Amino acid sequence: MLTGCYIVAALVLVAACNDGLDIQTKYPFTVEKMPVPKKLKVNETAEIRCELKREGRWKDADYTIRWFLYDGKGTLKLDDGTVLLPNERYPLEKELFRLYFTSLSDEQSSLKVWVEDTFGQTVEVEFSFNNDNSEREGER
């Protein structure tokens, strides 16, 4: 019986003697967004309030944002006034941030926004705005 205890103790010690420390650096994250208008007039801007929700913290984790407008016309800005060019990566400096989409289309505008971390994890958010042509309809 005593020999069995020594064997178990030896196995525990061997398993515990690991030279490397397991430090988690890659944490899942999401991007939460507030509701946005369903319709925009030409040259009207929608404010898109977003929050980066991280499940853990790693001091060297950086985040970038990029976007693509796949239907319609429009521009997208960060809350600091930076105009975002399609498919270009920009540093995301804050966890609470706002985007401003200005519709330049008299039809539907649809866009995708991607937030990516240092480790290649990506979250995609999609927005779609129909054209609000209520003024034109009222003229008829």
VEXGU-133478 format. One record per residue (C-alpha): x, y, z. Coordinates in steps of 0.5 Angstrom, whole numbers, padded with zeros to 4 digits. Layout:
<recs>
<rec><px>X</px><py>Y</py><pz>Z</pz></rec>
...
</recs>
This chain:
<recs>
<rec><px>0000</px><py>0000</py><pz>0000</pz></rec>
<rec><px>0006</px><py>0005</py><pz>0002</pz></rec>
<rec><px>0009</px><py>0003</py><pz>-0005</pz></rec>
<rec><px>0003</px><py>0005</py><pz>-0009</pz></rec>
<rec><px>0003</px><py>0012</py><pz>-0005</pz></rec>
<rec><px>0010</px><py>0013</py><pz>-0007</pz></rec>
<rec><px>0008</px><py>0012</py><pz>-0014</pz></rec>
<rec><px>0002</px><py>0016</py><pz>-0014</pz></rec>
<rec><px>0007</px><py>0022</py><pz>-0011</pz></rec>
<rec><px>0012</px><py>0021</py><pz>-0016</pz></rec>
<rec><px>0007</px><py>0021</py><pz>-0022</pz></rec>
<rec><px>0004</px><py>0028</py><pz>-0019</pz></rec>
<rec><px>0011</px><py>0031</py><pz>-0018</pz></rec>
<rec><px>0013</px><py>0029</py><pz>-0025</pz></rec>
<rec><px>0007</px><py>0032</py><pz>-0028</pz></rec>
<rec><px>0008</px><py>0038</py><pz>-0024</pz></rec>
<rec><px>0015</px><py>0039</py><pz>-0027</pz></rec>
<rec><px>0014</px><py>0043</py><pz>-0033</pz></rec>
<rec><px>0019</px><py>0048</py><pz>-0035</pz></rec>
<rec><px>0014</px><py>0052</py><pz>-0039</pz></rec>
<rec><px>0008</px><py>0056</py><pz>-0036</pz></rec>
<rec><px>0002</px><py>0056</py><pz>-0040</pz></rec>
<rec><px>0000</px><py>0064</py><pz>-0041</pz></rec>
<rec><px>-0006</px><py>0065</py><pz>-0045</pz></rec>
<rec><px>-0006</px><py>0071</py><pz>-0050</pz></rec>
<rec><px>-0011</px><py>0069</py><pz>-0054</pz></rec>
<rec><px>-0018</px><py>0071</py><pz>-0052</pz></rec>
<rec><px>-0025</px><py>0071</py><pz>-0056</pz></rec>
<rec><px>-0028</px><py>0077</py><pz>-0057</pz></rec>
<rec><px>-0035</px><py>0080</py><pz>-0060</pz></rec>
<rec><px>-0037</px><py>0087</py><pz>-0062</pz></rec>
<rec><px>-0044</px><py>0089</py><pz>-0060</pz></rec>
<rec><px>-0048</px><py>0094</py><pz>-0063</pz></rec>
<rec><px>-0054</px><py>0098</py><pz>-0062</pz></rec>
<rec><px>-0060</px><py>0098</py><pz>-0066</pz></rec>
<rec><px>-0059</px><py>0103</py><pz>-0073</pz></rec>
<rec><px>-0064</px><py>0106</py><pz>-0077</pz></rec>
<rec><px>-0067</px><py>0102</py><pz>-0083</pz></rec>
<rec><px>-0068</px><py>0108</py><pz>-0088</pz></rec>
<rec><px>-0063</px><py>0113</py><pz>-0090</pz></rec>
<rec><px>-0064</px><py>0119</py><pz>-0094</pz></rec>
<rec><px>-0058</px><py>0121</py><pz>-0099</pz></rec>
<rec><px>-0053</px><py>0125</py><pz>-0095</pz></rec>
<rec><px>-0056</px><py>0123</py><pz>-0089</pz></rec>
<rec><px>-0051</px><py>0120</py><pz>-0083</pz></rec>
<rec><px>-0053</px><py>0114</py><pz>-0079</pz></rec>
<rec><px>-0049</px><py>0113</py><pz>-0072</pz></rec>
<rec><px>-0047</px><py>0106</py><pz>-0070</pz></rec>
<rec><px>-0045</px><py>0105</py><pz>-0063</pz></rec>
<rec><px>-0041</px><py>0099</py><pz>-0062</pz></rec>
<rec><px>-0037</px><py>0096</py><pz>-0056</pz></rec>
<rec><px>-0032</px><py>0091</py><pz>-0057</pz></rec>
<rec><px>-0033</px><py>0086</py><pz>-0051</pz></rec>
<rec><px>-0027</px><py>0082</py><pz>-0049</pz></rec>
<rec><px>-0027</px><py>0075</py><pz>-0045</pz></rec>
<rec><px>-0020</px><py>0076</py><pz>-0043</pz></rec>
<rec><px>-0014</px><py>0081</py><pz>-0043</pz></rec>
<rec><px>-0008</px><py>0081</py><pz>-0046</pz></rec>
<rec><px>-0004</px><py>0087</py><pz>-0045</pz></rec>
<rec><px>-0001</px><py>0086</py><pz>-0052</pz></rec>
<rec><px>-0007</px><py>0085</py><pz>-0056</pz></rec>
<rec><px>-0009</px><py>0090</py><pz>-0061</pz></rec>
<rec><px>-0015</px><py>0091</py><pz>-0065</pz></rec>
<rec><px>-0016</px><py>0093</py><pz>-0072</pz></rec>
<rec><px>-0022</px><py>0095</py><pz>-0076</pz></rec>
<rec><px>-0024</px><py>0095</py><pz>-0084</pz></rec>
<rec><px>-0030</px><py>0095</py><pz>-0088</pz></rec>
<rec><px>-0033</px><py>0094</py><pz>-0095</pz></rec>
<rec><px>-0039</px><py>0097</py><pz>-0098</pz></rec>
<rec><px>-0042</px><py>0091</py><pz>-0103</pz></rec>
<rec><px>-0048</px><py>0095</py><pz>-0105</pz></rec>
<rec><px>-0050</px><py>0102</py><pz>-0106</pz></rec>
<rec><px>-0045</px><py>0108</py><pz>-0104</pz></rec>
<rec><px>-0043</px><py>0111</py><pz>-0098</pz></rec>
<rec><px>-0038</px><py>0113</py><pz>-0093</pz></rec>
<rec><px>-0036</px><py>0111</py><pz>-0086</pz></rec>
<rec><px>-0032</px><py>0115</py><pz>-0081</pz></rec>
<rec><px>-0029</px><py>0113</py><pz>-0074</pz></rec>
<rec><px>-0032</px><py>0118</py><pz>-0068</pz></rec>
<rec><px>-0025</px><py>0121</py><pz>-0069</pz></rec>
<rec><px>-0027</px><py>0124</py><pz>-0076</pz></rec>
<rec><px>-0022</px><py>0119</py><pz>-0079</pz></rec>
<rec><px>-0025</px><py>0117</py><pz>-0086</pz></rec>
<rec><px>-0025</px><py>0109</py><pz>-0087</pz></rec>
<rec><px>-0023</px><py>0107</py><pz>-0094</pz></rec>
<rec><px>-0026</px><py>0100</py><pz>-0096</pz></rec>
<rec><px>-0021</px><py>0094</py><pz>-0095</pz></rec>
<rec><px>-0016</px><py>0098</py><pz>-0091</pz></rec>
<rec><px>-0014</px><py>0096</py><pz>-0084</pz></rec>
<rec><px>-0014</px><py>0102</py><pz>-0078</pz></rec>
<rec><px>-0012</px><py>0101</py><pz>-0071</pz></rec>
<rec><px>-0018</px><py>0101</py><pz>-0066</pz></rec>
<rec><px>-0016</px><py>0105</py><pz>-0060</pz></rec>
<rec><px>-0022</px><py>0104</py><pz>-0056</pz></rec>
<rec><px>-0027</px><py>0099</py><pz>-0054</pz></rec>
<rec><px>-0033</px><py>0104</py><pz>-0054</pz></rec>
<rec><px>-0033</px><py>0107</py><pz>-0061</pz></rec>
<rec><px>-0038</px><py>0110</py><pz>-0066</pz></rec>
<rec><px>-0038</px><py>0109</py><pz>-0073</pz></rec>
<rec><px>-0042</px><py>0114</py><pz>-0078</pz></rec>
<rec><px>-0044</px><py>0112</py><pz>-0084</pz></rec>
<rec><px>-0047</px><py>0117</py><pz>-0089</pz></rec>
<rec><px>-0051</px><py>0114</py><pz>-0095</pz></rec>
<rec><px>-0049</px><py>0117</py><pz>-0102</pz></rec>
<rec><px>-0054</px><py>0112</py><pz>-0105</pz></rec>
<rec><px>-0062</px><py>0113</py><pz>-0108</pz></rec>
<rec><px>-0062</px><py>0105</py><pz>-0107</pz></rec>
<rec><px>-0060</px><py>0100</py><pz>-0101</pz></rec>
<rec><px>-0053</px><py>0101</py><pz>-0098</pz></rec>
<rec><px>-0050</px><py>0094</py><pz>-0095</pz></rec>
<rec><px>-0044</px><py>0094</py><pz>-0092</pz></rec>
<rec><px>-0040</px><py>0089</py><pz>-0087</pz></rec>
<rec><px>-0035</px><py>0091</py><pz>-0082</pz></rec>
<rec><px>-0029</px><py>0087</py><pz>-0079</pz></rec>
<rec><px>-0026</px><py>0087</py><pz>-0073</pz></rec>
<rec><px>-0019</px><py>0083</py><pz>-0072</pz></rec>
<rec><px>-0014</px><py>0082</py><pz>-0066</pz></rec>
<rec><px>-0007</px><py>0081</py><pz>-0066</pz></rec>
<rec><px>-0008</px><py>0073</py><pz>-0067</pz></rec>
<rec><px>-0012</px><py>0073</py><pz>-0073</pz></rec>
<rec><px>-0019</px><py>0072</py><pz>-0070</pz></rec>
<rec><px>-0024</px><py>0076</py><pz>-0073</pz></rec>
<rec><px>-0031</px><py>0078</py><pz>-0072</pz></rec>
<rec><px>-0036</px><py>0081</py><pz>-0078</pz></rec>
<rec><px>-0042</px><py>0085</py><pz>-0077</pz></rec>
<rec><px>-0047</px><py>0087</py><pz>-0082</pz></rec>
<rec><px>-0051</px><py>0093</py><pz>-0084</pz></rec>
<rec><px>-0056</px><py>0095</py><pz>-0089</pz></rec>
<rec><px>-0060</px><py>0101</py><pz>-0090</pz></rec>
<rec><px>-0066</px><py>0102</py><pz>-0095</pz></rec>
<rec><px>-0067</px><py>0109</py><pz>-0098</pz></rec>
<rec><px>-0072</px><py>0113</py><pz>-0095</pz></rec>
<rec><px>-0075</px><py>0117</py><pz>-0101</pz></rec>
<rec><px>-0081</px><py>0119</py><pz>-0097</pz></rec>
<rec><px>-0080</px><py>0126</py><pz>-0100</pz></rec>
<rec><px>-0080</px><py>0124</py><pz>-0107</pz></rec>
<rec><px>-0086</px><py>0120</py><pz>-0106</pz></rec>
<rec><px>-0090</px><py>0126</py><pz>-0102</pz></rec>
<rec><px>-0088</px><py>0130</py><pz>-0109</pz></rec>
<rec><px>-0092</px><py>0125</py><pz>-0113</pz></rec>
</recs>
